[in-house]
Amino acid sequence: MTAYDSSARDLGTCIVRVCRDCCCGTEAKHPGVDHDGLLARLEVGTRGRARVLRSGCLLACDHSNVVVVTPSPAGRKAGGRPVWLQSVLDAATVDAISAWVACGGPGIASMPESVHEKAFAPTQLAATWTAV
């Protein structure tokens, strides 16, 4: 797991964890998906609004490719909680996540339907492993 970066919190940005280092992001599990290209697209699309972190296994392999959007301090104060997203495998999904984060993300902006459709509840172990 990637360590929490306090500078993201200081900037009032969201944290977006992208699962890697297991089955997520691999050609073996998702052939034909440009994993590096999608990650770069997410980094560019959220620039200035989120810190994108590559994470080791988030213990949610049945939902690969997993992305977790953690609210900014303002979003947390407004009631936002981390949102776990599954099957982040195409540019349209990455763009929808980026647009939502650019508007403030959890607790600040309404989640677009296309992002809401990807949301899932993590297991207790996974949620504990990634707690901020």
N, C-alpha and C positions, 0 to 999 in steps of 0.2 A: 504494500500500500504506500502511496506517496504521502509524505508528511504534509500536514496542514501549513499553509503559508499565511502568516499573519498580515503580510503586506496587502493581500487581497481584501481582507476585512477592513484594514485602515482606509483603503480607497473607496469603500462603500460598494464594492462589486460582489457579484455572485461568484461562487466557485462551481465549476463544471468538471466533474470527474468522469473520465472516459476509461472504461475497463480495457486493459490490455494485459499481456503477459499470461494469458491462459487461452481459452478458446475464442474469446472475443477478439476481433481484429485479425483473424487468421484466414488465410486462403483455404486451409483444410476444412474449416467449418462453413465458410461463406465464400465459395469460389466465385470469381468474377466481380467481387466487390472491391473497389479502390479504397481500402481502409486508410491508407496514408493521405489520400486526396480528401476524404471526408473529414479526417481529423484536421487537416490544414484549413479546410473550408469552415469548420466550427471555430477554429482559432481566429481566423480573419473576421468571421461574422459576429463574434462576440467581443472583439477587441475593444478595450476601454470599458466594457460592461461586465466582464467576467475574467477570471483567471482559469484557464483550461489546464487541468492536470491529468497526465497519464497515470493511471493507477494500476497496481497489480490486481489480481483477481478480486472481484467484489462479492464473490460467493453467490452469484445469481446466474450460473452458466446456462440454465434452462431458458433464460431470457435474452441471450446474446444477440446482438451487441448492446451492452448496457451503458447508459449515461445517467449520472446523478447530478441534478441541478440543486445546489444548496443556496438558500436565499442570502441576500446581502444583509448586513445588520439592520437596515431599515425594513427590509422584507420580513425578517425574523420578528422584529418588533411589531409589525403589522399582522403577525399570525402565520406567516409563511413557514413551511417546513420543507425539508429536502424532498424532491420529486424524483422517483426512479422511473427511468424510461427504458423500454425494451425494443429490440429489433430496429436499432438505429443503423440502417443499412443503405440509405439513399440520400441524394442531395436535397430532395424536397423535405424530408424529415429534418435533416441538419439545418436547412434554411428556416424551417418553422421554429425549431428550438432557438436558433440564433435571434430571430425576430422577437420572440417572447422575452429572451434574456435582455435584448436591447431596450425593451420597454420596461424592464425592471425585474422580471422573473417572479418567482414565488413570493406571495404576499403583497406584491405591488401591482402586477399586471394580470389580467385574466388569461388563463391558459387557452391557447387556440385548440379547437376541437381536434385537429390533426395531431397535436402533441398529447392531448388528453387521452386519445385512443391508444397511445403507446405507454401510458402510465401503468405501473403495477405496484403492489405492496411487496416489499422485500421480506425475506424471512427475518426472524428476530436476530439470528446470528449475523446475517449480512448487515442489517441496520446497526447493530452494535459495533461491528467491525469498522464501519465508515462514519461513525458518529463524530460530529464536530463539536 
